[in-house]
Amino acid sequence: MLMTRNKAQNIAMIIIYQCLCYDEMNLKYDIKELISDNLEEPFDEVDLYIKRVVVSAIAHKEEIKENITKYLRDWSFNRLSKIMQAILFLAYAHYHYIEKTDRKIIINVAIKQAKTFLDKNNYRFVNGILENLL
């Protein structure tokens, strides 16, 4: 299925969100099956960006969580909403494990997602973390 990069990024973020929710509930899942189910197509036909960024984010989730936590002042990681965590995971995984993209572009994508999926001013919080994290 052909899709815009923005749509691919939103789908990837949603799949990462689902994985984080499953992890919190101690539920097992097959990452390839989860990706396929979300896109309603065989894993082999899924957009390469989605596969790479989601698998990277989940494979490195402890490292990503540790690095995000370094920049949380007076907050714990678990206090962040799962959607915010997913947005941060996506940005970190894209920047560190996928293609080298200008950090400003990755931050702008995360801000756009935060404005779409989070409360009104949470994009500022996401921006502040990513400015230091990436």
C-alpha positions as CSV (number, residue, x, y, z in Angstrom):
1,M,0.0,0.0,0.0
2,L,1.4,3.4,-1.0
3,M,1.0,6.1,1.6
4,T,2.4,9.5,2.5
5,R,5.2,9.7,5.0
6,N,3.0,11.6,7.4
7,K,0.4,8.8,7.3
8,A,3.2,6.2,7.8
9,Q,4.5,8.1,10.8
10,N,1.1,8.3,12.4
11,I,0.5,4.6,11.8
12,A,3.9,3.8,13.3
13,M,3.2,5.9,16.3
14,I,-0.1,4.2,16.9
15,I,1.5,0.7,16.6
16,I,4.2,1.8,19.1
17,Y,1.4,3.0,21.4
18,Q,-0.3,-0.3,21.2
19,C,3.0,-2.1,22.1
20,L,3.5,0.1,25.1
21,C,0.0,-0.6,26.3
22,Y,0.4,-4.3,25.9
23,D,3.7,-4.1,27.8
24,E,2.1,-2.2,30.6
25,M,-0.5,-5.0,30.9
26,N,2.1,-7.7,30.6
27,L,0.4,-9.0,27.5
28,K,2.5,-10.9,24.9
29,Y,2.3,-9.9,21.3
30,D,3.9,-10.6,18.0
31,I,5.3,-7.4,16.5
32,K,5.0,-8.5,12.9
33,E,1.4,-9.7,13.5
34,L,0.5,-6.4,15.2
35,I,2.0,-4.4,12.2
36,S,0.2,-6.6,9.7
37,D,-3.1,-6.4,11.6
38,N,-3.0,-2.6,11.7
39,L,-2.4,-2.3,8.0
40,E,-4.6,-5.2,7.0
41,E,-1.9,-6.6,4.7
42,P,0.9,-9.2,5.0
43,F,4.0,-8.1,6.9
44,D,6.1,-8.5,3.7
45,E,4.0,-5.9,1.9
46,V,4.0,-3.3,4.7
47,D,5.8,0.0,4.1
48,L,9.5,-0.5,5.0
49,Y,9.7,2.7,7.1
50,I,6.9,1.4,9.4
51,K,8.5,-2.0,9.8
52,R,11.9,-0.5,10.6
53,V,10.9,2.3,12.9
54,V,8.4,0.2,14.9
55,V,10.7,-2.8,15.3
56,S,13.6,-0.5,16.3
57,A,11.6,1.4,18.8
58,I,10.3,-1.8,20.5
59,A,13.7,-3.6,20.3
60,H,15.4,-0.7,22.0
61,K,12.6,0.4,24.3
62,E,14.6,0.2,27.6
63,E,17.4,2.3,26.1
64,I,14.9,4.8,24.7
65,K,13.1,5.0,28.0
66,E,16.3,5.6,29.9
67,N,17.4,8.4,27.6
68,I,14.0,10.1,27.7
69,T,14.0,9.9,31.5
70,K,17.3,11.8,31.7
71,Y,15.4,14.9,30.4
72,L,12.3,14.7,32.5
73,R,12.5,17.3,35.3
74,D,10.3,16.5,38.3
75,W,8.5,13.8,36.2
76,S,8.8,10.1,35.9
77,F,8.5,8.3,32.6
78,N,5.5,6.4,33.7
79,R,3.7,9.6,34.4
80,L,3.7,10.5,30.7
81,S,0.7,9.4,28.7
82,K,1.2,6.4,26.5
83,I,0.5,8.5,23.4
84,M,3.2,11.0,24.5
85,Q,5.6,8.1,25.1
86,A,4.8,6.7,21.7
87,I,5.5,10.0,20.0
88,L,8.8,10.3,21.8
89,F,9.8,6.7,21.0
90,L,9.0,7.2,17.3
91,A,11.1,10.4,17.2
92,Y,14.0,8.7,19.0
93,A,13.9,5.5,16.9
94,H,13.7,7.5,13.6
95,Y,16.6,9.7,14.5
96,H,18.9,7.0,16.0
97,Y,18.0,3.8,14.1
98,I,16.5,4.6,10.7
99,E,17.8,7.1,8.2
100,K,19.7,10.2,9.1
101,T,17.0,12.9,8.9
102,D,17.5,16.4,10.1
103,R,16.6,16.5,13.8
104,K,14.4,19.6,13.2
105,I,12.3,17.7,10.8
106,I,11.8,14.8,13.3
107,I,11.0,17.3,16.0
108,N,8.5,19.1,13.8
109,V,6.8,15.7,13.0
110,A,6.6,15.0,16.8
111,I,5.1,18.4,17.5
112,K,2.5,17.9,14.7
113,Q,1.6,14.5,16.2
114,A,1.4,16.1,19.7
115,K,-0.9,18.8,18.5
116,T,-3.1,16.2,16.9
117,F,-3.2,13.4,19.5
118,L,-2.4,15.2,22.9
119,D,-3.9,18.0,24.9
120,K,-3.6,21.6,23.7
121,N,-0.1,22.6,25.1
122,N,1.6,19.3,25.4
123,Y,3.4,19.9,22.2
124,R,5.7,22.3,24.1
125,F,6.6,19.5,26.5
126,V,7.4,17.1,23.6
127,N,9.4,19.8,21.9
128,G,11.5,20.5,25.1
129,I,12.3,16.9,25.6
130,L,13.3,16.3,22.0
131,E,15.4,19.4,21.7
132,N,17.6,17.9,24.4
133,L,17.2,14.2,23.4
134,L,18.1,14.3,19.7
